[in-house]
């Protein structure tokens, strides 16, 4: 990992769109809330106009995209703020042991945590967990691969 940038920037100062290759209306994280070498956390407030909301609930596809974009926010933060580079495009290599306990509703706030299990070259294996309040609503193991292609 690159040397840490010594600026006094806080997570609240970071525009999440600067960390992600995705663009509206496909952004499924609102804010980066925590980063260290192992754990990254994001938040998403579910709004009625979100493209993954159906019948007042945030769908399974939206939850999976939220987990993947939490991984993207991690890599975007590393590339942009720790390494002074550019955001790279990545993709989901695999998903294992995916469990949905319940679907969040419009107005809920998702707190998503990824824990890095292993990182080899451009492939990262993480355990992902999505919570609403004290309830875990989804979890999985996800493998993410990062390309050399820069985000537009």
C-alpha positions in Angstrom: 0.0 0.0 0.0 1.2 3.5 -0.7 2.5 5.9 2.0 -0.3 7.6 3.8 -1.2 11.2 2.7 -0.6 13.4 5.7 -3.4 15.9 4.8 -6.0 16.7 7.4 -8.9 15.5 5.1 -11.7 13.8 6.9 -14.1 11.2 5.4 -16.8 13.9 5.5 -14.7 16.0 3.2 -14.5 13.3 0.5 -16.9 13.4 -2.4 -17.8 9.7 -2.8 -18.1 10.1 -6.6 -14.4 10.8 -6.7 -13.7 7.3 -5.4 -16.0 5.3 -7.7 -15.9 4.5 -11.4 -19.8 4.4 -11.4 -21.9 7.5 -12.1 -25.4 8.6 -11.3 -27.9 7.0 -11.2 -25.8 3.9 -10.5 -24.0 5.1 -7.3 -25.0 2.8 -4.4 -22.9 4.3 -1.6 -23.3 7.8 -0.1 -20.3 8.1 2.1 -17.0 6.4 3.1 -17.2 6.2 6.9 -14.1 4.2 7.8 -10.9 2.9 6.2 -7.9 1.0 7.5 -5.8 -1.8 5.9 -8.4 -4.5 6.7 -11.8 -2.8 7.3 -13.7 -0.4 5.1 -17.2 0.9 5.8 -19.7 2.9 3.8 -23.3 4.2 4.3 -26.2 4.4 1.9 -29.5 6.0 2.7 -32.2 4.2 0.6 -34.3 6.8 -1.3 -37.5 6.1 -3.2 -36.0 7.1 -6.5 -33.1 4.7 -6.3 -33.1 2.5 -9.4 -32.9 -0.7 -7.3 -36.1 0.2 -5.2 -39.1 -1.9 -6.0 -42.4 -1.7 -4.0 -40.7 0.3 -1.3 -37.8 -2.1 -0.8 -34.1 -2.0 -1.8 -33.6 -5.2 -3.9 -31.1 -7.9 -3.7 -29.3 -6.6 -6.8 -28.9 -3.2 -5.1 -27.5 -4.8 -2.0 -24.9 -6.7 -4.0 -24.0 -3.6 -5.9 -23.7 -1.7 -2.6 -21.2 -4.3 -1.3 -19.2 -4.2 -4.6 -19.1 -0.4 -4.5 -17.9 -0.5 -0.9 -14.9 -2.5 -2.3 -14.6 0.1 -5.1 -14.6 3.0 -2.5 -11.8 1.2 -0.7 -9.7 0.9 -3.8 -10.6 4.5 -4.9 -9.5 5.8 -1.5 -6.2 3.9 -1.7 -5.5 5.0 -5.3 -6.6 8.6 -5.0 -5.8 9.6 -1.4 -3.0 7.3 -0.3 -1.2 6.8 -3.7 -2.1 10.1 -5.4 -3.2 8.1 -8.5 -6.4 7.6 -10.4 -9.5 5.5 -9.7 -9.4 2.2 -11.6 -12.2 0.1 -12.9 -12.9 -3.2 -11.2 -15.3 -6.1 -11.5 -16.8 -8.8 -9.3 -14.8 -12.0 -9.9 -17.0 -14.3 -7.7 -19.6 -14.2 -5.0 -19.8 -17.1 -2.4 -22.1 -17.8 0.5 -24.5 -15.0 -0.3 -27.2 -14.6 2.3 -30.1 -12.2 2.4 -31.9 -12.0 5.7 -34.3 -9.2 4.8 -34.7 -6.3 2.4 -34.2 -2.8 3.6 -37.0 -0.3 3.1 -37.0 3.3 1.7 -35.7 5.5 4.5 -33.3 2.9 5.9 -29.6 3.5 6.2 -27.3 0.7 5.1 -24.0 0.4 6.9 -21.8 -1.9 4.8 -18.5 -3.3 6.0 -15.9 -5.2 4.0 -13.1 -7.0 5.7 -10.1 -7.9 3.5 -9.3 -11.6 3.9 -6.5 -11.8 1.2 -5.1 -9.5 -1.4 -2.9 -10.9 -4.2 -1.8 -8.6 -7.1 -5.0 -7.0 -8.4 -7.5 -9.5 -6.8 -9.0 -8.9 -3.3 -11.0 -11.4 -1.4 -13.4 -9.8 1.2 -16.1 -10.7 3.6 -19.0 -8.3 3.2 -21.7 -7.5 5.7 -24.7 -5.1 5.3 -26.5 -3.9 8.4 -29.5 -1.7 9.1 -29.4 -0.6 12.7 -28.3 -3.7 14.7 -29.6 -6.2 12.2 -27.4 -7.9 9.6 -29.5 -8.0 6.4 -27.0 -9.5 4.0 -23.5 -11.1 3.8 -21.2 -12.8 1.4 -17.6 -13.5 0.4 -16.7 -11.5 -2.6 -13.7 -11.6 -4.9 -13.0 -8.3 -6.7 -10.5 -7.8 -9.5 -9.1 -4.4 -10.4 -8.0 -3.6 -13.9 -5.4 -1.1 -15.1 -8.2 0.8 -16.9 -8.7 4.3 -15.4 -12.2 5.5 -14.5 -13.6 8.2 -16.8 
